[in-house]
């Protein structure tokens, strides 16, 4: 007589259900304020915010300065991340901790610290003035403030990506005649591209949203967070909320576009492999 295998019908996974409910609370905590800002902002007022020259200028300043800050963070952050991922040296933990400091300290302190070094009365102030680079009320100052608070995202994500790549793959490339730099470009960088893109995206987003360090250094040219703060300070929610809603929609749209492009690129890459 053939044995019969009786399969018990599985019920819902109680742990996943419980975690889903708990997670939904956090999701609602984030979504509700954003949704309320957009809905109460009014479609007409939101669209009108984009048509104001002052608003367009502030958005352009924020996005351009954040892009420059992110590019500089990549140029200087990727080499540092590679060293941290591949080399053990005395004080390595200290270096990693220092890179995290801009994330945890109040950003007004970041602005003051930058002024102490790069401001007109700072350590390097006279030298920068001599070459026409002024920190206060200048795009240069905004870029430095954004880079200071966002560069750790590039370094940390890049380091994690490099650490995930087996160093023996680089050794194989070098045994075939490649230099260390060529092995880095042809082996480590391609395998770490996801981490690098994530780090760059997080750094750009953090730079765009920076207010504390920027407002200490430069109130002109205005960035979008500075403009929203000034409108809320002078006129209250009546003018600041439509602008805030416009920025929320813009950022959500950009992140949805970014994640769509990355997902498409990953599918193409996996399909080619």
C-alpha positions in Angstrom: 0.0 0.0 0.0 1.4 3.3 -1.1 2.0 5.8 1.6 0.2 9.0 1.3 1.9 12.2 2.0 -0.5 14.6 3.7 0.4 18.2 3.2 -0.8 20.5 5.8 -2.3 23.7 4.5 -0.1 26.6 5.7 -1.8 29.5 7.3 -0.5 33.1 7.2 3.0 33.6 8.7 2.2 35.4 11.9 5.7 36.9 12.2 5.5 38.5 8.8 2.0 39.7 9.5 3.1 41.3 12.7 6.2 42.8 11.1 4.1 44.2 8.3 1.7 45.9 10.7 4.6 47.4 12.7 6.3 48.5 9.5 3.1 50.0 8.2 3.1 52.3 11.2 6.5 53.7 10.3 5.5 54.0 6.6 2.3 55.9 7.6 4.4 58.2 9.9 6.5 59.2 6.8 3.7 59.2 4.2 1.0 61.1 6.0 3.0 64.4 6.5 4.3 64.3 2.9 0.8 63.5 1.5 -0.8 66.2 3.7 1.8 68.8 2.5 1.1 68.0 -1.1 -2.7 67.8 -0.8 -3.1 71.0 1.3 -0.6 72.8 -0.9 -3.2 73.0 -3.6 -2.5 72.1 -7.3 -2.7 75.6 -8.5 -0.4 77.0 -5.8 2.1 74.2 -6.3 2.2 74.8 -10.1 2.5 78.6 -9.4 5.5 78.0 -7.2 7.4 76.5 -10.1 6.7 79.5 -12.2 8.3 82.0 -9.8 11.8 83.1 -10.9 13.0 83.1 -7.4 11.9 79.5 -6.8 13.4 78.3 -10.1 16.6 80.0 -9.3 16.7 78.4 -5.8 16.0 75.0 -7.2 18.7 75.4 -9.8 21.2 76.5 -7.2 20.4 73.6 -4.9 20.6 71.0 -7.6 23.7 72.3 -9.3 25.6 72.8 -6.1 24.6 69.3 -4.9 25.8 67.9 -8.2 29.2 69.6 -7.9 29.5 68.5 -4.3 28.7 64.9 -5.2 31.2 64.9 -8.1 33.9 66.2 -5.7 32.9 63.6 -3.1 33.4 60.9 -5.7 36.7 62.2 -6.9 38.2 62.4 -3.4 36.0 59.8 -1.6 36.5 56.8 -3.9 40.3 56.6 -3.4 39.9 57.0 0.4 37.2 54.3 0.4 39.5 51.9 -1.5 42.3 52.4 0.9 40.0 51.8 3.9 38.7 48.6 2.2 42.1 47.2 1.2 44.7 48.4 3.7 44.9 47.7 7.5 46.9 50.5 9.2 47.1 52.0 12.7 44.3 54.4 13.3 42.0 53.0 10.6 39.1 53.0 13.0 39.8 56.6 13.9 39.7 57.6 10.2 36.4 55.8 9.7 35.0 57.4 12.8 36.1 60.9 11.6 34.3 60.3 8.3 31.1 59.7 10.2 31.3 62.8 12.3 29.6 65.2 9.8 26.6 62.9 9.9 26.1 63.0 13.6 27.1 66.6 14.6 24.5 69.4 14.3 25.0 70.9 10.9 25.2 74.4 12.2 28.4 73.3 13.8 29.5 72.1 10.4 29.0 75.6 9.0 30.9 77.2 11.8 33.8 74.8 11.4 34.0 75.5 7.7 34.1 79.2 8.4 36.9 78.8 10.9 39.0 77.2 8.1 37.8 78.7 4.8 36.1 81.9 5.9 37.5 85.4 5.3 39.0 85.4 8.8 39.8 81.7 8.7 43.0 79.7 8.4 42.9 79.6 4.6 40.7 82.6 4.1 43.3 85.0 2.8 44.7 82.5 0.3 41.2 81.7 -1.1 40.4 85.4 -1.4 43.6 85.9 -3.3 42.4 83.5 -6.0 38.8 84.9 -6.0 37.2 82.2 -3.9 35.0 83.6 -1.2 33.2 81.2 1.2 30.5 83.6 2.4 27.5 84.3 0.2 29.0 82.4 -2.7 28.3 79.2 -4.6 31.7 78.0 -3.5 30.6 78.1 0.1 27.4 76.3 -0.6 29.2 73.5 -2.4 31.7 73.1 0.4 28.9 73.0 3.0 27.0 70.4 1.0 30.1 68.3 0.4 31.1 68.4 4.1 27.8 66.8 5.2 27.3 64.4 2.2 30.8 63.0 1.4 30.5 60.4 4.2 27.7 58.7 2.2 30.0 58.2 -0.8 32.9 57.0 1.3 30.9 54.5 3.4 28.9 53.0 0.5 32.0 52.8 -1.7 34.0 51.2 1.1 31.3 48.5 1.6 31.2 47.9 -2.1 35.0 47.5 -2.4 35.0 45.2 0.7 32.5 42.9 -0.9 34.8 42.4 -3.9 37.3 39.5 -3.3 40.8 41.0 -3.4 42.0 37.8 -5.0 40.1 38.9 -8.2 42.4 41.9 -8.4 45.4 39.6 -7.8 44.3 37.5 -10.8 44.1 40.5 -13.0 47.5 41.7 -11.9 49.0 38.2 -12.6 47.7 38.6 -16.1 49.7 41.8 -16.5 47.3 44.5 -15.3 48.6 47.2 -13.0 46.8 47.7 -9.6 45.1 50.8 -11.1 43.9 48.8 -14.1 42.7 46.0 -11.9 40.8 48.6 -9.9 39.2 50.1 -13.0 38.4 46.8 -14.7 37.5 44.5 -11.8 36.7 46.3 -8.6 34.9 49.3 -9.9 32.4 47.4 -12.2 31.6 44.9 -9.4 31.0 47.8 -7.0 29.0 50.0 -9.3 25.7 49.4 -7.4 27.3 50.6 -4.1 28.9 53.6 -5.8 25.7 54.7 -7.5 23.8 54.3 -4.2 26.4 56.3 -2.4 26.4 59.1 -5.0 22.6 59.2 -5.0 22.4 59.4 -1.2 25.1 62.1 -1.2 23.3 64.2 -3.8 20.0 63.9 -1.9 21.6 64.8 1.4 23.3 67.8 -0.3 20.1 69.1 -1.8 18.3 69.0 1.5 21.1 70.6 3.5 20.1 73.8 5.4 22.0 74.2 8.7 25.5 74.4 7.3 24.5 76.3 4.2 22.6 79.0 6.1 25.6 79.7 8.4 27.8 80.2 5.4 25.7 81.7 2.6 22.2 83.1 2.5 22.8 84.2 -1.1 22.5 82.7 -3.6 19.5 81.1 -2.0 19.1 77.3 -2.0 15.6 75.9 -1.9 15.7 74.9 1.8 16.8 78.5 2.7 14.0 80.0 0.6 11.4 77.8 2.2 12.7 78.7 5.7 12.6 82.4 4.9 9.0 82.3 3.4 7.8 80.3 6.5 9.5 82.8 8.8 8.0 85.9 7.1 4.6 84.7 5.8 3.9 81.4 7.5 2.5 78.3 5.8 0.5 80.3 3.3 3.6 80.7 1.0 6.0 78.1 2.3 3.7 75.1 2.1 3.1 75.2 -1.7 6.8 75.5 -2.2 7.5 72.6 0.1 4.9 70.6 -1.7 6.5 71.4 -5.0 9.9 70.2 -3.7 8.4 67.0 -2.3 6.8 66.2 -5.7 10.0 67.0 -7.5 12.1 64.8 -5.2 9.7 61.9 -5.3 9.6 62.1 -9.1 13.4 62.1 -9.4 13.8 59.2 -7.0 11.1 57.1 -8.8 12.8 57.8 -12.1 16.2 56.9 -10.6 15.0 53.6 -9.1 13.2 52.7 -12.4 16.4 53.4 -14.4 18.6 51.4 -12.0 16.1 48.5 -11.9 16.1 48.4 -15.8 19.9 48.6 -15.9 20.2 45.7 -13.4 17.8 43.6 -15.4 19.8 44.3 -18.6 23.1 43.5 -16.8 21.8 40.3 -15.3 20.3 39.3 -18.7 23.6 39.9 -20.5 25.4 37.8 -17.9 
